Amino acid sequence: MRAQRRHAWAILALPLAGSALAIGLAIRDGGAPWQALAILGVCYLLTYAGITVGFHRLLSHRAFETVPWLRNLLAVLGCMAAQGPAIYWAANHRLHHIRSDRDGDPHSPRIAHGRALGRWEGFWHAQIGWTFNHTPADVFANARDLTRDRSLMKINQRYLWWVALGLAVPALAGLLMLGDAYGALLGLLWGGAVRLTLSYHFTNAINSVTHIVGTRPFGGRNTSTNFWPIALPTLGEAWHNNHHAFPTSARFGLDWREPDIGWWIISGLDAAGLARNIRRPAPESIAARRAAAADQRAMPSPSVDPGPSVDLGPSVDLGRPDAKDSDAQDGDEDLAA
């Protein structure tokens, strides 16, 4: 618990302090050089792809398969985002689906440690507070399949190395692109601190914002929503109600009006022959679930709220054979290869 809190403080406070310094220097200098902003953009895209394509769609849900070297690279890139080791992240995420918006969900804005949360308390808990006081998921219960992968275990055990590499690379890029130590500092601040601040808060916004505000085209017995304003910076993660409806789908944006950069990356890998067994919902399944959700919304609301501890239903494959999903969406048998 002490190590967990140290990590939580470090990933929250240090990047924030570095971001403040980066902004202060930009104000003093009359703006940040384009090279520093380019380093930020490239490093953000690569490491956030490590989160959404690697940690989330590949490792947590097995929504597609890829070659070992790319699987390992995506895991390293995800570790560079400093949101915890790959297997820890995947185990926590699987637990989120199993216990979604019930006690035991690591970062629900509705309930924590057996106590219902108010709106703003819940937002704080899901955005930041959970990182300090959650009980990490049992990796052997929730991600045993990942612990059998020797390469992934080695990557997992060297997590802090990858975090450090994620800081060294932008610093080196700044040195090479700007030509001096000040350039290295700017690369570190923008490609390191600012990047980590953005990725931290955008990822946690999926835990908080997309369980509080937004649209719910597929309904469900959890509180997940789609929230389009953060779809691009989260590379498609913001289509969260879609994801809870079809948890093992590699595609989160299910409509052309729902941009999903993570899916575009997977599609590119498929075109290059580097992705296979890609799972996505059949159009008939999408239409049927939209219609069912519309019918459910048209029904009168129950007079009694059963509260967050209600049993939320049957099992569904979340990317591991023994997973049970409280989202109660029947059937990933509809997923098309």
N, C-alpha and C positions, 0 to 999 in steps of 0.2 A: 504493500500500500504506500509506503514511503517513497519507493522508487517511482511508482505510478504518479504520485503527486509532484515529484521533482520533474518528471517528464512533462506533465500537464502545465506546470508553471513555465518550463523552458520553452515549449512550443507556443505558448500564448504570449509570454512577456518579451522574450528576446527578439523575435521577429517584429513585434510591435515597436520596440525601441529602435531597432534598425530601420524600420519604415519611417519613423518620425525623423531620424537623422537624414535619411535619403531625401525626404520632402524638404527638410530645412536646408540642406545643401543645394537642392534644386532652386529654392527661392533665392538663396544667396547668389547663385550662379546665373540666375535668369533663365532657368530651365534645366532639365536633365538632357544630356546628349542622346541623340537617337540611338547610338550604339548601346547605351545602357538600357533603353526601353526595348530594343530588339532582343537583348539578352533576356530581359524579363519575359517577353512574349514567348520566345522559343523554349526557355526553361519551364515556364508555366505549362505550355502545351504538352511538352514531353512528360513531365512529372504528373500532371493531372490525367493524361492518358494512362499512365501507370496505375492510377487509382481506379478510373472508371472502366477502362478496357482490361487491365491486368487484375488488380485486387477484386474488383466487383464482378464484372461479367465473366471473366475467365476462371478465377480461383474460387470465388464465393458461390457462383451459380453454374459453372461449367456450361455456359451458354454457347461456347464454341471450343474447338481444340486447335492447337497450333504446334509448331515444331519446338523441341526442347530449348534451343538457344533463345528463341523469341519469348517463350514462356518465362525463362529466367531473366531476360532483359526487362520485360514488363514488370516483373516482381522487383527488380532493382530500382527501376524508375519510380514505382509506387513507394518504395522505402524512402527515396529521396524527398518525398513530400512530407516526411516526418510525422505521419499519422499513426505510427506504430508498425511493428513487423508484419509481414504479409499474412502469416497464418493467424496471428492475433486478430488482425483486421477482418479477415474472412470469417473467423469463428464468431466474433462479435456481430458481424452483419447477419450471419445465418441465425443467430439467436434473436436478433431484431425481428426477423420474419416469423420465427417460431412463437415469440411472445409479443407480437406487435400490439402496442398500446395496452398491454397488460403488465402486471407486476413481473419483473424479470426482463423486460425490454430495456436494454442498456441506456437508451437515450430518448424515450418517449416524452413528449411535452405534456402528457396527460397524467402520468403516474410514475412515481419513483419511490422505491423502498417501502412499498405497501401503502403509500399515501397519495391521494388525488392531488393534482397540482392546479393552481389557478392559471389564467392565461399568461400573465407576464412571468410568474415564477416558472411555469412550464417552458416558456420560451428561453429563459435564462438557463434552465437545466439542460435542455436539448442542444442549445448553442454552445455552451461553455461548461456549465457545472458538472455534467456527467463525466467529463474527462478526469475530474479530480476524485470522484467517489463511487464510480461504478465497480461492480464485481466483474472482472474480465471473464469472458466465456471460457469454459473448459475446452481446450483445443482438442483433447482426445475424445470428448463427447460430440463436439460440433464440427470438427475439421480433421477427423482421423485420416481421411483419404489424403489430405495435404501433408500430414506428418510422415507418410510413407514415401514421399518424394525426397530423396537424399539431396538433390541439388537445391530444392526449395528450402529444405531445412538448413543447409549451409548458408544460404542467402539470409534466411530468417535470423540465424545466430549472429550474423555480421551486420545487423540493422544499423548500428551507430556508425559503422564504416560508410554505409551508403548515404546516411544523412550528411556526414562530413564531406563526402564526394559531391553531394548536391550543393554544397557551399563552395567547394574548391573549384568546380568547373566554371561557374559564372565569374569567379574572381580571376581565373586564368584567362577567360574570354575577354574580360574587361582590360586586363593587362595587354593582351595581344591586339585588341581593337583600338584602344585608346593610347597605348604606348608607354604608360608610366604607372607608378604605384597608386596614384590617385584614380586612374582608370580601373585598376584592380579593386580598389575600395568601392567604386561606383558599381562595378559588376557584382561584387559581393552583396552590396546593399539592395540593388534592384533585382538581380537574379536570384538572390538568396532570401533576404529579409522580407522584401515586399512580396515576392512570390509566395513565401510560406504564409504570410499574413492573409493574402487573398485566398489561397487554396484551403487554409484552415477554416476560414469563415464561410466560404462557399460550400465546402463539404458539410459543415455543421448546419448550414441553412437547409440542407435536405432533411436533416433530423428535426429541425425546428419549424421553419417557415412552411415547408411542404407537408407538414402535419397540422397546420393551423389555418392558413389561407390558401385559396386557389380553387380550381375546378375539380370535380370528381366524376368524370364521364363513365367510370366503371363502378362507382360506389365501393362496396366492400365493407367488412365489419371492422376495419381499422380506420384511421383518420387521414390516410395519405391523400395528397392532392397533386395536381399539375399546376405549376406556377411558371408561366412563360418568361417573365423578366429575367430569370437567372438560368434559362436553358442553355444559352451560348457559353457563358463562363463556366458552367458545370459540365460542358460537353455532352449534354443530354440528360444528365441526372435529374433535372427538375421535372421531367415527366414521370413523377414518382407514383401517381395513382396508376398509370399504365404499368409501371414496373411491379407494383403489388398485385395487379390483376394477372400479369404474366411473368412471374419472377424468374423463370429460366430462359426468357427470351433475350437474345443478344441485342435486339432492337428495342429501345425505349420510346423513341418518337414514332408512333404508329401511323402517322398521317404526314403528308408532304408539308403541312403547315406546322409540323412539330420538328424543328431542326435538332438533329442528334449527331453531334460530331463524333462521339464514340462509335456509333453505328457506321458512320462514313469511314472511319479508320478500319473497322473490321471488314467492311466491304472492300476496301483497298487491299487489305491482306488477303482476302479471298481471291481477288483478281490476280494477285501476285503468286497464288498457290501456297500461301502461308497460313490460311485458315480453312478448317474443314468442320463438318458436322455442326454447322451453324444452326442454332435453334431460333425460330421466330413463330409467332402465332399465325395460323391460317386466317385469311380474311373472313371466312364464315364464323370463326370463333370470336373474332373482334366484334363483328356485327351483332352476334347473338348476345354477347355480354353487355354491349352498349344498350341493347333493347331491354335486357333484364334489369339493368340499372335504372333505366328510364321508368320501367314499370314499378320498380321498388320506390322510386321517388314519388310516383303518383299515388301511392298508398298512404292512408292516414298515418300520422306519426303515432307511436305507442304512447299511452298516457303515463307510463312509468319508465324512466331511464334505468336500464339495468346496471349502468356504471361500468367502470373500466375493468372490473374483475370477471366479467361474463366470459364463459367458455366460447371461444371464437371458431370452433368448427373443425372440419375434416382435414385430412392430410393431403399434401401435394409435394411433389418433388421440387426441392429448392436447389438442387445441385449436389446433393448427397443422398444415398439410398434410404437412410433412415430418418430424413428430415420430416417434420410435421409443421405445416404452415397455418398460423392462426388467421390468415387472411381469408381462408375458406373459399378460395376460388377453385372451382372444380376443374381439375384436369389439365395437366400439361400434355395430355395425350393429343391435344389439338396442335401442338407445336410442329411446324413443318420444317423439315431439314433443308 
